[in-house]
Amino acid sequence: MTQLAPDLARHPAYARVFKPGSLTLGFIAPLEAYPNTPSPTLENHADMVRQVDTAGFAALWLRDVPFYDPHFGDLGQLVDPMVYAGWIAAQTTSIAIGTAGIVLPLRDPIAVAKQATSADLLTNGRFLLGLSTGDRPSEYAAFGSDIDTRAERYRDALGVIRAATETAFPRLASKHYGVLQGNLDLLPKPVGGRLPILAIGRAGQSMDWLAENTDGWIWHMSDHRRLAGIVQTWRDAGAGMPFKPYGYGAMFDLAADPDEPMKIMGYYMRLGRNALIDLLKRQRDEGVNHIALNPKPLQRPFPDVLDELASHVLPHFPSNPVE
């Protein structure tokens, strides 16, 4: 289908970020350049969060990285994503706040459900729950969790979250977690009746399962020459269902020269703003609905890059109006 599910079309965050035929822009926190260190400073992050919100970007995404593992070398935004989501909500008025993503097999799904619906309520529907399985074996060992069963437990935990948030006094027997016997009800319930749940990465699942059980898929930057085929595979998996958006996260370095062509620099892309605009227009036509830019590799100060993106790039890809 080419329309959002009716309940999600009324959800402020989901409707702001996702719309058929539209591409919106967001950022992956923290909002600073730190190309040579694993940890951000979080200096002036309140100002940056407010500026991104005021400028009109669609979403701000928060990662779930509980430990510093030198083999991976990146701590994300440093602080816990659910705590940070609440803090960001108090600093902003319009931007959607999403997790990209909560490492679900390492967390209790009832606790995640309670945190997510609380954030959804307190932000008046500006919260998006992105769920992943993570990719750091050392963290699974620290939690005493079996990494080999993470895909199975992801499915199980997502079912618990759906039951607890979408049904009054639910009944569900979970294999890996608890049993809901119909005598308890989790409150608050989501704004609009359903919490938007996004798959972050493949989470060890088939495309068909993701399309059937989530409300969209956020992946990583892949070969731009293959992107149209990836999006089409996703669309085929969701055939006959309400529209399921596709987006991706990408580390980037915006060159000072607006005409610098795009270069892939290992794990990130470097390009001038005109090449970025051309890339985003082409990918919008290929079916991409959202791109979350990660500023970690920036060689320029983030405030300068933010001003340039807000003035020259964002007008081509505005956030969707929320009815």
Steps between C-alpha positions, in 0.01 A plus 500: 500500500603861459339632818607492862296289738221730630606491864863574411399775258355676804812448710692832505854360489431228244310733268768770528780263400336256257280554197481313168697682232666729752853506643571673831823573684607439856813463707656227711612641834729641628483823306871563475807403304737260676688326218805396703354392834253229606307727737329834437535797732128588506608864515220738399278202423192677638552787256557260212189297580287815509648630176433173316143508629445865406650449153233240424691175462275196528661285767782454748614141553665355812723194514518233769867443590535399866877435504818633345656218298834612347452250217196699383625840609176697505280585798217667313348784700661363820187518718213251521256548210179487701630751757629721218168479318323646802757777531475585127122507522524775760729705272292475182150551364466332160779259405433126517720313749592145404721220625736345248479266655434354841691167520188304579646159600704677771198674655179388664218555248247607765740768623561614141125514436440709813783740415388535140132567570599743776721691256223484240249649744727770644605618152145490366591242239852611404666166584600218263617166638781352293615153604819315410688188605837674529829372360745500792573154646679653798179669612305174485767339718481787750122462526526121530289471187532243223585677177414189297130526593469875454289479182250264664481713813453813289186347349378387841564837667338697220189286541495585871527873425220483245271310736573724798457828314215420261267283709317561827575229756691291245558126506828371363736217587853606415774241455787712626327760714192509724139391471214748464195338654234763432499633856741793439485794264801707398432874501530746340387373164651662188381825349257406226473141615822357355866570566703526178764225509787501251757232426852641524720279286390153395486373862567151368156485338366436153364790298156341510501481879615861536233621261230305682600594855650850491393840373811575297864416446804720570822347370855625450651676201561251222636519147292776341511311170308211661259706707208493257506120503511487881201732526308297244568179692360668810195622312439150364515358853231745609275454198134508597572670834477866599801699389821407685772767470867438431781717633865478588764655721826631358815657635594802289751780460364810328778670305540878509498505119133470401598343167727225635388164356407206721774266616453190716764518771479151647212521748373847408428723205667835433335743262397860440145616548412494129606138467301425817188662355540301177548176694195558719277589206601183319446287808162659566400396150630149576269476800712604801283675759745620764874548543658549842835677471770418754740796542781309675751517206451874436819699452308826542319620813149359519333843540646611166382181329156530660458854369596392149268200499211701643543779245578306184402132535202476735273719279515224237400232755266656756343304782151377426211710631313345791124531488 
